[in-house]
Amino acid sequence: MASTDVQDDSDDGMDAFMDKFKSQRYKNAFSEKNWEQEFNKIPMFMKTAPEEIDPKQYPELACLQSIIHDEDRPPEEQAQSLKDEGNAYFKEKNYKNAVVAYTAALKQCGDQELNAVLLTNRAASHFHLGNIRSALNDAAAAKKIKPDHLKALIRGVQ
């Protein structure tokens, strides 16, 4: 019997809540005119990310970015997430930001195996930007770290 009373109470509260919308309009709802712009502010629905993330304009995106770039994590973990970010930029053909991400990852990382991969990836980004000397220098540095790294050899040859 007690559970039915609780059920009735919660239903009454919901009915009153829903009745409120019959007399007044919800203030923060999307309109037919602005729903696309509002959806583009939500990280899950963004078609493209903004170049600069302003925490006041995009608080959810700034929050996600702070989780990804948490400085309390070990340096190798930070380097790995920066590598993943660089790989995402590379897939988008945003080679300039890929170079920045790979460079930041190299500053964090002490793992020689990962450094060889980061240098090779940065060489590929430099190559696509037309920075041939930088691409060759990165490929040579990766080859010094790991002499049998095939991608470093391929990047150097390109």
Sequence and secondary structure as in RCSB ss.txt:
>XXXX:A:sequence
MASTDVQDDSDDGMDAFMDKFKSQRYKNAFSEKNWEQEFNKIPMFMKTAPEEIDPKQYPELACLQSIIHDEDRPP
EEQAQSLKDEGNAYFKEKNYKNAVVAYTAALKQCGDQELNAVLLTNRAASHFHLGNIRSALNDAAAAKKIKPDHL
KALIRGVQ
>XXXX:A:secstr
 HHHHHHHHHHHHHHHHHHHHHHS  TT   TTTHHHHHTTSGGG SS  SS  TTT HHHHHHHHHHT TTS H
HHHHHHHHHHHHHHHHTT HHHHHHHHHHHHHH   HHHHHHHHHHHHHHHHHHT HHHHHHHHHHHHHH TT H
HHHHHHH 
